[in-house]
């Protein structure tokens, strides 16, 4: 199994996944990693819905694609690459996003990360679920499985949660489509620490990361 730091530095977003079945014992390991994460007050209000039913996934994919057609697709088509990203890389990313949109429901397993947080979910509530999501992504990578954190369905959250059959007071915060990747894991490109880390005051350099 790869070293922890290697896992962290090579956990790419894998948007092209094979339809091959994923053994339940691997999904169990991923879920166990999720429930080992920190969460607010150790209240453990998280819930994890494992979805394999093609009909359910297809019903959610409708809203996922609608969000792409309305927001994400036009953004890629009409915007310039962010600083430090080449046009070629930006185009490849857009192509991968479009591919996932069309094949979202074909990922063999979804893990839907949810919280029991009443009728008014707040931004801060994510602190009780996203650490679990990151744990699951890292363990999926360690097991040779591909995934990516998706939240686009939240642009149509009510409709997507209804399609998922979530009860009142339970909200989805992320969906992890999981499968064996078509591509290869490799180093992630995140730019230089020195460009995003400051000391005490905004934009004041932190000497410990100079040139890093």
Secondary structure, 3 states (H helix, E strand, C coil): CCCHHHHHHCCCCCCCECCCCCCHHHHHHHHHHHCCCCCHHHCCCEEEEEECCHHHHHHHHHHHHHHHHHHHHHHHHHCCCCCCCCHHHHHHHHHHHHHHHHHHHHCCEEEEEEEECCCCCCHHHHHHCHHHHHHHHHHHHHCCCECCEECHHHHHHHHHHHHHCCCCCEEEEEEEEEECECCCCCCCCCCCHHHCCECCCCCCECHHHCCC
